[in-house]
Amino acid sequence: MAGPERTFVDTNVLLYAHDASEVMKQPIARAALETFWRDRAGVLSTQVLQELYVAATRKLRQPLSRDEAREIVELYATWPVITIDPPVILAATRVEEDAQVSSWDALILTAARLSGATRLLTEDLQHGREIDGVRLENPFATLSTTPPASSRPIPAGSRKADTPRQ
């Protein structure tokens, strides 16, 4: 009998689960993560863990303490974790080019594929699209009709397309 479908979880979903100011998104993120814990179906990467720590301590309306953020990273580090190493980076450069996504998102997609995940839970990429056998799902898609950031035009001079995703 096959196990549950593996799902790669992007930083934003983890962050919303721990952000008390996100009253609409927090319960959705928490419900998804509870399922992944129960079914042992969640996977992530070293990139996601690093982004989680930085965003949790610097980007939240009420940032977490470094100790709290470290505890959360340690907790999720018990999941299967794909290490971002030079071969993964090189593979991601091809995904970036072929799928026309940022290099940061290409790393996430590449790690998801390498982990054996068939789904990527993220708010940052086009809901419903499939890239390299990984289906993109935005768990918050029903909350808003605003397109995800990666599909909206970026006003000239507002930011580079390849800045880190935190």
Rosetta blueprint (number, residue, H / E / L):
1 M L
2 A L
3 G L
4 P L
5 E L
6 R L
7 T E
8 F E
9 V E
10 D L
11 T H
12 N H
13 V H
14 L H
15 L H
16 Y H
17 A H
18 H L
19 D L
20 A L
21 S L
22 E L
23 V L
24 M L
25 K H
26 Q H
27 P H
28 I H
29 A H
30 R H
31 A H
32 A H
33 L H
34 E H
35 T H
36 F H
37 W H
38 R H
39 D H
40 R L
41 A L
42 G E
43 V E
44 L E
45 S E
46 T H
47 Q H
48 V H
49 L H
50 Q H
51 E H
52 L H
53 Y H
54 V H
55 A H
56 A H
57 T H
58 R H
59 K L
60 L L
61 R L
62 Q L
63 P L
64 L L
65 S L
66 R H
67 D H
68 E H
69 A H
70 R H
71 E H
72 I H
73 V H
74 E H
75 L H
76 Y H
77 A L
78 T L
79 W L
80 P L
81 V E
82 I E
83 T L
84 I L
85 D L
86 P H
87 P H
88 V H
89 I H
90 L H
91 A H
92 A H
93 T H
94 R H
95 V H
96 E H
97 E H
98 D H
99 A H
100 Q L
101 V L
102 S L
103 S H
104 W H
105 D H
106 A H
107 L H
108 I H
109 L H
110 T H
111 A H
112 A H
113 R H
114 L H
115 S H
116 G L
117 A L
118 T L
119 R E
120 L E
121 L E
122 T L
123 E L
124 D L
125 L L
126 Q L
127 H L
128 G L
129 R L
130 E E
131 I E
132 D L
133 G L
134 V E
135 R E
136 L E
137 E E
138 N L
139 P L
140 F L
141 A H
142 T H
143 L H
144 S L
145 T L
146 T L
147 P L
148 P L
149 A H
150 S H
151 S H
152 R L
153 P L
154 I L
155 P L
156 A L
157 G L
158 S L
159 R L
160 K L
161 A L
162 D L
163 T L
164 P L
165 R L
166 Q L
